[in-house]
Amino acid sequence: MLPATFQQLTPHLAPFSRGIVKNLFLIAQALLTSRSSNMNTVKDRLGTLLGKANRQPASHYKRLIRFFNMSQSHQLTKAILRCTVALLSGRVRYLILDATTWRLGQKNVHLLVLSFIYQGVAIPVLWRDLDKKGHSNGCERQSFMEEAAQLYNLKGKILLADREYTGQLWFTFLHQQGIDFVIRLQRECYKHDTLTSYRTLERKALRRKRAVWTWLNWADCRLKLVMCRNEDPRPPRDPRKRAEPVFYWLTSLDNAKAVPAHYRKRWRIEQCFKALKTNGFNLESMNFKQSAKIELLLAVVVFAYVLSVEAGEAVSEQIGTKTYRNGNSSPAQSLFKKGLEMLNATLLVFDQFIGYLLCIFKSAKPRRFRFVQ
């Protein structure tokens, strides 16, 4: 049974009824156990978790639909986000902006996602369904980051993003917001705006191991175009892609030589999307098409994802090491996968899950990164 004190431990959920809070955490546990975001699959887990195996699956499905049909879905999404971030503690230096897209019947799901890198793991902290094909435009990104700035203190953080997140007005906006960035560019992008010869700098990059740079000749902000030789001589795995002897970035950072090391951290968002989709919660199997419901579902999925990462971090010493032929090594299992296994092995029914949540909310440390209030 849901404890009377539970909403006091999670003040971000206090405005919502006891039934909504209970259903939220019940769905979160069902997502963990079913590893699916399809409500037809999730409903089949509810009877076992609640100890009501004899109840008709249709009644459990109605419970799910009522939850996602609620009129305050946007407010609940933000409340779950705040509840999730309350579980995290520590310094945040890096942000990642990226998107994940897929087709759902006639619907184009386009989730623009902002993540923190926390304990070496990308954690989504804001998202928006753009409901469109193709890339986001500068206005959409600016509006999205303005919303993020209302929730979090982003000044002084380093934003990492790939080649589709470019544009002079966009870069100027980030600079004016006090958000540092390292954003990858297409070859020859802004080649006519450099203070020194673009071709000369490119040849210089090919001869050197360390990054080289030049200023961009923009009046409204001083940025550096950075080039670095690709140290991996192997051709791309995808035959449709061309070999890239040089990588290109635009940055606001003072130390241009550190840009490649900063940017390498961006791959963590790919691991996160893999966990949310094929390697974890199978997000693409969802059967919602309305943006508000998709964003609410993602809030519950991210909450379950963070629970798994935190559980994995608690037992990280149990994760072995995998060694490759070239002598490099890496953890044999991600924190997410280890935590997901641990939660499913120890929390078999809903009462156990609630007890676990009570413990982790009580022991949550104060955050060093903060909401803007």
VOPAGU-2260 file (C-alpha; in pm, 1 decimal, decimal comma):
REM VOPAGU-2260
SITE   aa  ch    i         X         Y         Z
SITE  MET   A    0       0,0       0,0       0,0
SITE  LEU   A    1     122,5     351,5     -77,2
SITE  PRO   A    2     252,5     507,9     247,4
SITE  ALA   A    3      83,5     825,5     367,6
SITE  THR   A    4     424,1     991,9     402,1
SITE  PHE   A    5     536,5     916,5      47,4
SITE  GLN   A    6     417,0    1242,3    -103,7
SITE  GLN   A    7     598,4    1428,2     174,9
SITE  LEU   A    8     923,5    1261,5      64,8
SITE  THR   A    9     861,7    1367,7    -294,5
SITE  PRO   A   10     728,0    1723,7    -267,0
SITE  HIS   A   11     734,0    1767,2    -644,7
SITE  LEU   A   12     443,4    1519,4    -665,6
SITE  ALA   A   13     244,7    1669,4    -376,2
SITE  PRO   A   14      -8,8    1852,0    -601,7
SITE  PHE   A   15    -126,7    1521,4    -749,9
SITE  SER   A   16    -368,6    1272,0    -600,4
SITE  ARG   A   17    -261,8     958,6    -418,8
SITE  GLY   A   18    -400,9     748,9    -705,5
SITE  ILE   A   19    -194,5     931,2    -969,7
SITE  VAL   A   20     124,9     895,0    -764,0
SITE  LYS   A   21      58,0     525,0    -709,1
SITE  ASN   A   22      -7,3     464,8   -1078,9
SITE  LEU   A   23     306,8     656,5   -1173,1
SITE  PHE   A   24     531,9     428,9    -969,3
SITE  LEU   A   25     337,6     117,7   -1064,3
SITE  ILE   A   26     391,9     196,4   -1433,0
SITE  ALA   A   27     760,3     268,0   -1365,2
SITE  GLN   A   28     805,7     -77,2   -1211,2
SITE  ALA   A   29     609,7    -240,1   -1493,5
SITE  LEU   A   30     841,3     -71,2   -1745,5
SITE  LEU   A   31    1141,4    -210,9   -1558,2
SITE  THR   A   32    1007,5    -565,1   -1551,9
SITE  SER   A   33     854,6    -578,7   -1900,5
SITE  ARG   A   34    1134,9    -380,0   -2071,3
SITE  SER   A   35     870,5    -245,4   -2304,9
SITE  SER   A   36     693,5      88,4   -2352,6
SITE  ASN   A   37     391,4     -68,2   -2520,9
SITE  MET   A   38      90,4     -47,4   -2290,1
SITE  ASN   A   39     -45,5    -381,0   -2414,4
SITE  THR   A   40     272,7    -541,4   -2281,1
SITE  VAL   A   41     292,7    -328,9   -1966,3
SITE  LYS   A   42     -64,2    -415,0   -1861,7
SITE  ASP   A   43      24,8    -783,6   -1839,6
SITE  ARG   A   44     275,2    -708,5   -1561,6
SITE  LEU   A   45      37,9    -513,9   -1335,0
SITE  GLY   A   46    -152,0    -812,3   -1195,8
SITE  THR   A   47     166,4    -987,2   -1080,9
SITE  LEU   A   48     313,4    -670,5    -929,8
SITE  LEU   A   49      -6,9    -591,8    -738,8
SITE  GLY   A   50     -71,5    -952,9    -634,9
SITE  LYS   A   51    -399,5    -951,4    -830,9
SITE  ALA   A   52    -327,6   -1207,1   -1099,7
SITE  ASN   A   53    -696,8   -1300,0   -1129,1
SITE  ARG   A   54    -805,8    -952,8   -1235,2
SITE  GLN   A   55    -886,9    -912,8   -1604,4
SITE  PRO   A   56    -605,6    -754,8   -1813,1
SITE  ALA   A   57    -862,5    -514,8   -1960,5
SITE  SER   A   58    -907,9    -348,7   -1621,1
SITE  HIS   A   59    -532,3    -295,1   -1590,4
SITE  TYR   A   60    -525,4    -148,6   -1940,6
SITE  LYS   A   61    -800,4      98,1   -1844,4
SITE  ARG   A   62    -589,2     205,5   -1546,3
SITE  LEU   A   63    -300,0     283,1   -1781,1
SITE  ILE   A   64    -515,5     474,0   -2027,9
SITE  ARG   A   65    -671,3     684,7   -1749,0
SITE  PHE   A   66    -323,7     780,7   -1630,7
SITE  PHE   A   67    -206,4     897,7   -1972,9
SITE  ASN   A   68    -538,8    1068,2   -2052,1
SITE  MET   A   69    -524,0    1295,6   -1747,3
SITE  SER   A   70    -580,2    1665,7   -1817,9
SITE  GLN   A   71    -268,6    1776,2   -1625,6
SITE  SER   A   72     -24,8    1566,5   -1828,7
SITE  HIS   A   73     214,9    1856,7   -1895,1
SITE  GLN   A   74     231,9    1951,0   -1525,8
SITE  LEU   A   75     280,8    1586,4   -1428,8
SITE  THR   A   76     561,2    1546,7   -1684,2
SITE  LYS   A   77     748,5    1839,7   -1527,9
SITE  ALA   A   78     682,2    1708,2   -1175,5
SITE  ILE   A   79     822,6    1364,2   -1264,4
SITE  LEU   A   80    1126,3    1535,1   -1415,6
SITE  ARG   A   81    1189,4    1727,6   -1093,7
SITE  CYS   A   82    1135,9    1411,5    -890,7
SITE  THR   A   83    1390,4    1230,0   -1109,7
SITE  VAL   A   84    1655,5    1500,6   -1090,6
SITE  ALA   A   85    1616,1    1502,7    -710,6
SITE  LEU   A   86    1772,1    1153,9    -709,6
SITE  LEU   A   87    2096,9    1284,3    -860,3
SITE  SER   A   88    2381,5    1459,2    -681,6
SITE  GLY   A   89    2718,4    1586,6    -795,7
SITE  ARG   A   90    2864,1    1840,2   -1032,2
SITE  VAL   A   91    2742,6    1868,1   -1390,0
SITE  ARG   A   92    2979,2    2015,0   -1646,5
SITE  TYR   A   93    2850,3    1884,1   -1980,0
SITE  LEU   A   94    2518,6    1909,5   -2163,6
SITE  ILE   A   95    2431,3    1713,1   -2477,2
SITE  LEU   A   96    2171,2    1822,5   -2731,5
SITE  ASP   A   97    2050,2    1552,1   -2967,4
SITE  ALA   A   98    1734,6    1400,9   -3112,0
SITE  THR   A   99    1591,2    1057,3   -3174,7
SITE  THR   A  100    1331,3     999,0   -3446,4
SITE  TRP   A  101    1113,0     720,5   -3579,6
SITE  ARG   A  102     783,3     660,1   -3758,1
SITE  LEU   A  103     474,5     545,7   -3570,0
SITE  GLY   A  104     215,1     476,2   -3838,7
SITE  GLN   A  105     154,6     817,2   -3997,7
SITE  LYS   A  106     309,4     993,5   -3699,5
SITE  ASN   A  107     665,0    1133,6   -3711,6
SITE  VAL   A  108     807,7    1108,8   -3360,9
SITE  HIS   A  109    1093,1    1359,7   -3328,8
SITE  LEU   A  110    1215,6    1389,2   -2970,1
SITE  LEU   A  111    1456,3    1677,8   -2914,3
SITE  VAL   A  112    1643,7    1589,0   -2594,9
SITE  LEU   A  113    1874,8    1780,5   -2362,1
SITE  SER   A  114    2086,0    1563,2   -2131,9
SITE  PHE   A  115    2332,8    1609,0   -1848,3
SITE  ILE   A  116    2639,9    1387,5   -1826,4
SITE  TYR   A  117    2617,0    1248,6   -1473,1
SITE  GLN   A  118    2865,7     991,2   -1338,7
SITE  GLY   A  119    2973,1     933,9   -1698,9
SITE  VAL   A  120    2613,7     858,9   -1809,3
SITE  ALA   A  121    2383,8    1078,7   -2020,6
SITE  ILE   A  122    2063,9    1160,2   -1828,3
SITE  PRO   A  123    1778,1    1328,8   -2021,2
SITE  VAL   A  124    1656,9    1635,3   -1830,9
SITE  LEU   A  125    1425,5    1794,4   -2088,8
SITE  TRP   A  126    1258,8    1679,2   -2409,4
SITE  ARG   A  127    1005,9    1795,4   -2663,6
SITE  ASP   A  128     826,0    1610,1   -2941,7
SITE  LEU   A  129     861,6    1827,8   -3252,3
SITE  ASP   A  130     620,2    1603,7   -3449,0
SITE  LYS   A  131     802,5    1650,6   -3781,3
SITE  LYS   A  132    1046,8    1498,8   -4027,8
SITE  GLY   A  133    1403,2    1618,7   -4065,8
SITE  HIS   A  134    1614,3    1828,1   -3830,6
SITE  SER   A  135    1507,4    2093,3   -3581,6
SITE  ASN   A  136    1548,3    2455,4   -3689,3
SITE  GLY   A  137    1716,6    2737,6   -3501,4
SITE  CYS   A  138    1391,1    2881,2   -3364,6
SITE  GLU   A  139    1284,0    2542,9   -3225,1
SITE  ARG   A  140    1621,8    2490,2   -3061,3
SITE  GLN   A  141    1628,0    2839,7   -2915,5
SITE  SER   A  142    1277,7    2800,3   -2769,0
SITE  PHE   A  143    1377,6    2461,9   -2627,2
SITE  MET   A  144    1693,0    2595,9   -2460,2
SITE  GLU   A  145    1501,3    2894,6   -2320,5
SITE  GLU   A  146    1267,3    2646,7   -2151,6
SITE  ALA   A  147    1568,4    2454,9   -2017,3
SITE  ALA   A  148    1718,1    2778,2   -1880,5
SITE  GLN   A  149    1396,9    2837,1   -1684,8
SITE  LEU   A  150    1444,4    2499,6   -1512,6
SITE  TYR   A  151    1822,5    2474,8   -1470,9
SITE  ASN   A  152    2124,0    2696,3   -1429,8
SITE  LEU   A  153    2299,0    2634,6   -1764,1
SITE  LYS   A  154    2556,2    2913,2   -1750,2
SITE  GLY   A  155    2913,3    2789,6   -1760,5
SITE  LYS   A  156    2812,8    2441,6   -1879,2
SITE  ILE   A  157    2958,7    2299,3   -2203,0
SITE  LEU   A  158    2700,1    2200,5   -2464,1
SITE  LEU   A  159    2800,3    1918,6   -2701,0
SITE  ALA   A  160    2610,7    1864,3   -3026,2
SITE  ASP   A  161    2650,6    1708,6   -3369,9
SITE  ARG   A  162    2658,3    1863,3   -3717,0
SITE  GLU   A  163    2285,8    1929,8   -3760,4
SITE  TYR   A  164    2285,1    2182,1   -3472,3
SITE  THR   A  165    2448,8    2474,7   -3648,9
SITE  GLY   A  166    2360,9    2826,8   -3761,6
SITE  GLN   A  167    2508,8    3169,4   -3689,3
SITE  LEU   A  168    2200,6    3293,6   -3502,3
SITE  TRP   A  169    2195,8    2971,9   -3297,1
SITE  PHE   A  170    2562,8    3006,2   -3201,3
SITE  THR   A  171    2510,7    3371,3   -3113,1
SITE  PHE   A  172    2213,3    3280,6   -2893,7
SITE  LEU   A  173    2418,5    3024,0   -2698,4
SITE  HIS   A  174    2701,5    3273,4   -2657,8
SITE  GLN   A  175    2462,9    3540,5   -2526,0
SITE  GLN   A  176    2309,3    3289,8   -2281,8
SITE  GLY   A  177    2651,9    3219,5   -2131,2
SITE  ILE   A  178    2645,9    2855,9   -2246,3
SITE  ASP   A  179    2982,0    2732,9   -2372,7
SITE  PHE   A  180    2970,3    2481,3   -2655,9
SITE  VAL   A  181    3161,6    2237,4   -2871,9
SITE  ILE   A  182    2956,9    2164,2   -3185,0
SITE  ARG   A  183    3076,8    1962,6   -3479,4
SITE  LEU   A  184    3065,9    2111,2   -3830,6
SITE  GLN   A  185    3044,1    1983,9   -4183,9
SITE  ARG   A  186    3358,6    2029,5   -4392,7
SITE  GLU   A  187    3380,6    2378,8   -4546,2
SITE  CYS   A  188    3110,6    2514,0   -4315,4
SITE  TYR   A  189    3193,2    2884,6   -4250,6
SITE  LYS   A  190    3507,5    2853,6   -4467,9
SITE  HIS   A  191    3464,1    3211,9   -4590,3
SITE  ASP   A  192    3433,0    3352,1   -4236,7
SITE  THR   A  193    3775,9    3251,5   -4103,5
SITE  LEU   A  194    4047,2    3507,5   -4031,9
SITE  THR   A  195    4316,5    3278,4   -4175,7
SITE  SER   A  196    4311,5    3060,1   -4486,5
SITE  TYR   A  197    4076,9    2763,9   -4445,2
SITE  ARG   A  198    4284,3    2541,3   -4678,3
SITE  THR   A  199    4609,3    2630,6   -4503,3
SITE  LEU   A  200    4459,2    2542,2   -4165,4
SITE  GLU   A  201    4328,1    2213,6   -4305,7
SITE  ARG   A  202    4673,7    2114,0   -4433,4
SITE  LYS   A  203    4820,1    2211,3   -4097,9
SITE  ALA   A  204    4567,9    1988,2   -3917,6
SITE  LEU   A  205    4665,7    1689,3   -4134,1
SITE  ARG   A  206    5032,8    1730,6   -4039,4
SITE  ARG   A  207    4980,3    1765,1   -3664,4
SITE  LYS   A  208    4845,5    1540,1   -3391,7
SITE  ARG   A  209    4701,2    1825,0   -3185,7
SITE  ALA   A  210    4408,2    2043,9   -3281,2
SITE  VAL   A  211    4462,1    2371,0   -3468,8
SITE  TRP   A  212    4223,5    2666,5   -3483,2
SITE  THR   A  213    4142,1    3010,3   -3615,8
SITE  TRP   A  214    3899,2    3286,1   -3522,5
SITE  LEU   A  215    3571,7    3336,8   -3707,1
SITE  ASN   A  216    3518,7    3687,8   -3837,3
SITE  TRP   A  217    3180,3    3747,7   -3671,9
SITE  ALA   A  218    3104,7    4083,3   -3514,8
SITE  ASP   A  219    2847,8    3965,1   -3259,0
SITE  CYS   A  220    3058,3    3691,4   -3092,0
SITE  ARG   A  221    3416,3    3562,3   -3100,8
SITE  LEU   A  222    3427,1    3190,4   -3176,0
SITE  LYS   A  223    3696,5    2946,9   -3282,5
SITE  LEU   A  224    3684,2    2706,4   -3574,0
SITE  VAL   A  225    3886,1    2401,7   -3468,0
SITE  MET   A  226    4030,6    2124,6   -3686,0
SITE  CYS   A  227    4192,5    1799,4   -3580,2
SITE  ARG   A  228    4331,7    1503,4   -3773,7
SITE  ASN   A  229    4130,2    1181,4   -3760,2
SITE  GLU   A  230    4358,9     931,3   -3587,9
SITE  ASP   A  231    4146,5     634,1   -3696,2
SITE  PRO   A  232    4254,4     537,9   -4051,8
SITE  ARG   A  233    3984,5     273,8   -4093,5
SITE  PRO   A  234    3708,4     346,9   -4349,8
SITE  PRO   A  235    3354,1     402,0   -4214,8
SITE  ARG   A  236    3150,6      88,0   -4148,4
SITE  ASP   A  237    2862,3     237,9   -4342,7
SITE  PRO   A  238    2962,5     228,5   -4714,4
SITE  ARG   A  239    2739,7     530,6   -4778,9
SITE  LYS   A  240    2963,6     748,5   -4561,1
SITE  ARG   A  241    3285,1     909,4   -4678,7
SITE  ALA   A  242    3615,0     882,3   -4496,6
SITE  GLU   A  243    3686,1    1192,3   -4286,2
SITE  PRO   A  244    4058,5    1270,0   -4258,8
SITE  VAL   A  245    3984,7    1586,3   -4056,5
SITE  PHE   A  246    3719,8    1669,0   -3794,2
SITE  TYR   A  247    3578,5    2022,9   -3762,1
SITE  TRP   A  248    3417,3    2200,8   -3466,2
SITE  LEU   A  249    3300,8    2544,6   -3360,1
SITE  THR   A  250    3361,5    2638,1   -2997,0
SITE  SER   A  251    3341,7    2924,5   -2749,8
SITE  LEU   A  252    3604,5    2768,2   -2520,9
SITE  ASP   A  253    3940,9    2931,7   -2460,8
SITE  ASN   A  254    4139,7    2607,8   -2485,9
SITE  ALA   A  255    4085,8    2494,8   -2844,8
SITE  LYS   A  256    4331,4    2206,8   -2813,7
SITE  ALA   A  257    4100,5    2036,1   -2560,4
SITE  VAL   A  258    3801,4    2042,4   -2798,4
SITE  PRO   A  259    3842,3    1683,3   -2934,1
SITE  ALA   A  260    3854,7    1543,7   -2578,7
SITE  HIS   A  261    3541,5    1737,0   -2483,0
SITE  TYR   A  262    3352,0    1624,6   -2792,5
SITE  ARG   A  263    3431,4    1256,2   -2740,9
SITE  LYS   A  264    3193,7    1263,6   -2443,6
SITE  ARG   A  265    2900,2    1320,0   -2681,4
SITE  TRP   A  266    2880,9     947,8   -2764,0
SITE  ARG   A  267    2721,1     891,5   -2422,0
SITE  ILE   A  268    2388,4    1012,3   -2560,0
SITE  GLU   A  269    2399,8     728,0   -2813,3
SITE  GLN   A  270    2431,6     483,3   -2523,1
SITE  CYS   A  271    2140,2     654,6   -2349,7
SITE  PHE   A  272    1914,5     630,3   -2656,5
SITE  LYS   A  273    2012,0     265,1   -2692,5
SITE  ALA   A  274    1906,9     203,8   -2330,7
SITE  LEU   A  275    1575,5     383,7   -2377,5
SITE  LYS   A  276    1506,1     196,0   -2699,0
SITE  THR   A  277    1649,6    -137,0   -2818,3
SITE  ASN   A  278    1864,4    -222,2   -2515,7
SITE  GLY   A  279    1618,7    -132,7   -2243,6
SITE  PHE   A  280    1264,8       1,8   -2258,3
SITE  ASN   A  281    1189,1     -43,9   -2630,0
SITE  LEU   A  282    1053,6     310,1   -2653,8
SITE  GLU   A  283     973,4     275,2   -3023,0
SITE  SER   A  284     710,4      12,2   -2937,7
SITE  MET   A  285     489,4     274,1   -2768,2
SITE  ASN   A  286     131,4     295,1   -2887,8
SITE  PHE   A  287      74,0     667,9   -2826,4
SITE  LYS   A  288      63,5     927,0   -3104,6
SITE  GLN   A  289     -25,6    1245,8   -2914,9
SITE  SER   A  290     280,7    1451,4   -2822,9
SITE  ALA   A  291     164,0    1517,3   -2465,0
SITE  LYS   A  292     124,4    1144,6   -2397,1
SITE  ILE   A  293     460,6    1064,3   -2557,8
SITE  GLU   A  294     633,6    1326,0   -2341,7
SITE  LEU   A  295     461,9    1192,3   -2027,0
SITE  LEU   A  296     559,1     834,9   -2112,7
SITE  LEU   A  297     919,4     943,2   -2167,2
SITE  ALA   A  298     917,0    1107,9   -1823,3
SITE  VAL   A  299     823,3     774,3   -1662,5
SITE  VAL   A  300    1077,9     588,3   -1877,3
SITE  VAL   A  301    1354,7     832,3   -1779,5
SITE  PHE   A  302    1260,9     791,8   -1412,3
SITE  ALA   A  303    1297,2     413,5   -1448,6
SITE  TYR   A  304    1623,5     465,7   -1639,3
SITE  VAL   A  305    1769,2     682,5   -1361,2
SITE  LEU   A  306    1663,5     427,6   -1097,6
SITE  SER   A  307    1856,1     164,6   -1293,9
SITE  VAL   A  308    2165,9     383,5   -1332,4
SITE  GLU   A  309    2165,7     467,6    -960,8
SITE  ALA   A  310    2121,8     100,4    -868,5
SITE  GLY   A  311    2408,7       8,8   -1100,3
SITE  GLU   A  312    2630,5     277,5    -948,6
SITE  ALA   A  313    2564,9     134,6    -600,9
SITE  VAL   A  314    2704,5    -206,2    -706,5
SITE  SER   A  315    2957,0     -84,5    -964,5
SITE  GLU   A  316    3239,3    -277,8    -794,5
SITE  GLN   A  317    3065,2    -598,4    -908,1
SITE  ILE   A  318    3102,1    -505,5   -1276,3
SITE  GLY   A  319    3393,5    -683,7   -1440,9
SITE  THR   A  320    3632,3    -557,4   -1706,9
SITE  LYS   A  321    3642,2    -650,3   -2074,0
SITE  THR   A  322    3983,8    -641,6   -2245,8
SITE  TYR   A  323    4022,1    -605,9   -2622,9
SITE  ARG   A  324    4294,6    -734,7   -2856,3
SITE  ASN   A  325    4458,0    -393,1   -2879,4
SITE  GLY   A  326    4500,4    -384,4   -2502,1
SITE  ASN   A  327    4219,6    -137,7   -2432,5
SITE  SER   A  328    3961,5    -226,8   -2171,6
SITE  SER   A  329    3612,3    -120,0   -2069,7
SITE  PRO   A  330    3344,9    -225,6   -1818,9
SITE  ALA   A  331    3188,3    -557,2   -1914,6
SITE  GLN   A  332    2843,7    -413,8   -1844,0
SITE  SER   A  333    2693,6     -65,6   -1828,8
SITE  LEU   A  334    2566,2      82,4   -1503,0
SITE  PHE   A  335    2218,5      83,1   -1657,0
SITE  LYS   A  336    2217,2    -287,0   -1746,7
SITE  LYS   A  337    2365,5    -389,0   -1411,8
SITE  GLY   A  338    2113,9    -178,8   -1221,3
SITE  LEU   A  339    1821,3    -304,3   -1429,0
SITE  GLU   A  340    1917,7    -664,2   -1355,0
SITE  MET   A  341    1955,5    -590,4    -984,7
SITE  LEU   A  342    1618,4    -415,3    -953,8
SITE  ASN   A  343    1432,3    -692,8   -1134,4
SITE  ALA   A  344    1603,4    -962,7    -927,6
SITE  THR   A  345    1524,2    -807,3    -589,6
SITE  LEU   A  346    1200,0    -609,2    -632,2
SITE  LEU   A  347     940,9    -867,2    -731,4
SITE  VAL   A  348     617,7    -696,2    -621,8
SITE  PHE   A  349     493,7    -338,7    -596,1
SITE  ASP   A  350     517,0    -315,7    -215,4
SITE  GLN   A  351     888,1    -399,1    -236,1
SITE  PHE   A  352     934,7    -135,6    -505,3
SITE  ILE   A  353     764,9     130,7    -291,1
SITE  GLY   A  354     984,5      37,1       3,6
SITE  TYR   A  355    1291,1      74,9    -216,5
SITE  LEU   A  356    1177,1     418,4    -338,4
SITE  LEU   A  357    1122,3     533,9      19,8
SITE  CYS   A  358    1480,0     437,0     103,2
SITE  ILE   A  359    1642,0     608,3    -194,4
SITE  PHE   A  360    1443,0     929,7    -154,5
SITE  LYS   A  361    1538,0     945,3     213,4
SITE  SER   A  362    1905,2     891,0     132,3
SITE  ALA   A  363    1918,4    1126,0    -169,0
SITE  LYS   A  364    2200,8    1377,3    -127,8
SITE  PRO   A  365    2152,3    1750,8    -186,5
SITE  ARG   A  366    2211,8    1845,9    -549,7
SITE  ARG   A  367    2505,2    2060,3    -649,7
SITE  PHE   A  368    2334,7    2144,1    -976,1
SITE  ARG   A  369    2006,5    2316,3    -912,5
SITE  PHE   A  370    1670,4    2409,3   -1048,7
SITE  VAL   A  371    1620,5    2776,0   -1122,3
SITE  GLN   A  372    1336,4    2881,1    -896,2
